[in-house]
Amino acid sequence: MAESKRAVVVGGATGIGSGICRVLAARGYRVDLCDIDEEGAHALTTELSEADIAFHRVDVTDAATIMAAERAIRADGQPCDLLFANAGAITLKPFIDATDDDWSWLFSINFFGCVKTIRSFLPGLLTQQSPSRICVTSSVAALRTPPMLGQTLYMASKSAQIGFCNGLRVELEGTNVGLSVIVPGPVQSKLRDKSEISRPGAVKIDISAGLSTGPAFISPEDAAERIMEGVALGRPYIATHPGDKPLVRAMQDLVLQAFD
């Protein structure tokens, strides 16, 4: 019997990450769930008890924990087919109210956590014989004008991810490692609640009213199904909300006007 495919989901305990884990498990993947949220991770692994899923405690702000997880995952010699750099947090507050510590906290998770995750796993991906793909969860917020206030920090961190991936994609040309950037729209999750618990005061703006006229929230599983469709097609960018296309185009048109 052929070995099942293997996926590592960093930030897989809740939200989009949990949806990805559920969809991967349903498709027969061996799943390594990496997260700092032990309670959420154990609840998900219990739910998926019939699947081949293992939990590794990882704090993406601490490279040592990511490297320890990578070593544990690699210990059996099985290659990794997919790496999801999905861990994230959010800050919703006016720019004028944001402190240097706010900026440092959010970037340590969203941007540098992504960098540390890829830096820890990439050497192994490059040396294994079978192909693999890295999937970075950014946000469609980085590609369009936001429908509400308070997203300067969040959009900056997600835009930094996209710039990083654009540069990394060039370096990965000619290797067996592909790269996809996921740009999700609103997904049902505990992102705001968990961010507020981790950093009280991180969320000062209620965005529900601003989103009432925008794209609808979808389930983590629906988002994950669309993400896996994009992965299967090898798309460099994967969107979860097709309805955002006109809004992204409007932003890109503004940029292109500069070249007229």
URBELPE-V383245 format. One record per pair of residues at least 4 apart in sequence whose ideal C-beta (glycine too) atoms are under 7 Angstrom apart, sorted by the first residue. I is the first residue (numbers start at 1). J is the second residue. Records with the same first field share a line. If there is no record, write none. Layout:
I=J / J
This chain:
3=78
4=28 / 29 / 30 / 52
5=29 / 81
6=29 / 30 / 78 / 79 / 80 / 81
7=24 / 29 / 31 / 81 / 82 / 84
8=32 / 34 / 73 / 80 / 83 / 84 / 121
9=17 / 20 / 21 / 31 / 33 / 34 / 84 / 86
10=34 / 58 / 60 / 84 / 85 / 86 / 87 / 117
11=17 / 35 / 86 / 87 / 88
12=17 / 18 / 20 / 21 / 33 / 34 / 35 / 86
13=17 / 18 / 33 / 35 / 37 / 40 / 41 / 44
14=18 / 37 / 40 / 189 / 190
15=187 / 189 / 190 / 191 / 220
16=20 / 86 / 137 / 184 / 187 / 189 / 220 / 223 / 224
17=21 / 86
18=22 / 44 / 220
19=23 / 219 / 220 / 221 / 223 / 224
20=24 / 84 / 86 / 224 / 227
21=25 / 31 / 33 / 44 / 48 / 53
22=26 / 48 / 221 / 224
23=27 / 221 / 224 / 225 / 228
24=29 / 31
25=29 / 31 / 48 / 51 / 53
30=52
31=51 / 52 / 53
32=54 / 56 / 73
33=41 / 44 / 45 / 53 / 54 / 55
34=56 / 58 / 69
35=40 / 41 / 58
36=57 / 58 / 59
37=41
38=42 / 57
39=43
40=44
41=45 / 55
42=46 / 55
43=47
44=48
45=49 / 53 / 55
48=53
56=69 / 72
57=65
58=65 / 66 / 69
59=65
60=66 / 87 / 109 / 113 / 116 / 117
61=108 / 109 / 113
63=67 / 116 / 120
64=68
65=69
66=70 / 116 / 117 / 120
67=71 / 120
68=72
69=73
70=74 / 120 / 121 / 124
71=75
73=80
74=124
79=128 / 130
80=124 / 125 / 132
81=132
82=132 / 133 / 135 / 231
83=121 / 125 / 132 / 134 / 135
84=135
85=114 / 117 / 118 / 134 / 136 / 137
86=137
87=109 / 113
88=109 / 110 / 137 / 191
89=106 / 109 / 110 / 195 / 198
90=154 / 191 / 192 / 195 / 203
91=102 / 106 / 153 / 154 / 195 / 202
92=150 / 151 / 154 / 203 / 204 / 205 / 207
93=97 / 98 / 150 / 204 / 205
94=149 / 150
95=152
97=204
98=102 / 103 / 153
100=104
101=105
102=106 / 153
103=107 / 153
104=108
105=199
106=110 / 153 / 154 / 157
107=111 / 112 / 157
108=112 / 113
109=113
110=114 / 157 / 158 / 161
111=115 / 157 / 160 / 161
112=116
113=117
114=118 / 136 / 161
115=119 / 164
116=120
117=121
118=122 / 134
121=125
122=126
123=127
124=128
125=132 / 177
126=175 / 177
128=132
131=176 / 178
132=176 / 177
133=178 / 179 / 180 / 231
134=177 / 179
135=180 / 182 / 231
136=161 / 165 / 181 / 182
137=182 / 184
138=142 / 158 / 161 / 162 / 181 / 182 / 183
139=158 / 183 / 184
140=144 / 183 / 184 / 185 / 239 / 241 / 244 / 248
141=146 / 151 / 154 / 155 / 158
142=155 / 158 / 159 / 162
143=183 / 248 / 251
144=244 / 247 / 248 / 251
145=251
146=151 / 155
147=210 / 211 / 214
148=207 / 210
149=205
150=204 / 205
151=155
152=156
153=157
154=158
155=159
156=160
157=161
158=162
159=163
160=164
161=165
162=166 / 181
163=167
164=168
165=169 / 179 / 181
168=172 / 179
169=179 / 236
172=177 / 179
178=234
179=236
180=230 / 231 / 235 / 236 / 238
181=236 / 237
182=227 / 238
183=237 / 239
184=223 / 240
185=215 / 240 / 241 / 244
186=211 / 215 / 217
187=217 / 218 / 220 / 223 / 240
188=217 / 219 / 220
189=220
190=194
191=195
192=196 / 203
193=197
194=198
195=199 / 202 / 203
196=200 / 202 / 203
207=211
208=212
215=241 / 243 / 244
218=222 / 223 / 240
220=224
221=225
222=226
223=227 / 240
224=228
225=229
226=230 / 240
227=231 / 238 / 240
228=232
229=233
230=235 / 238
239=244
244=248
245=249
246=250
247=251
248=252
249=253
250=254
251=255
252=256
253=257
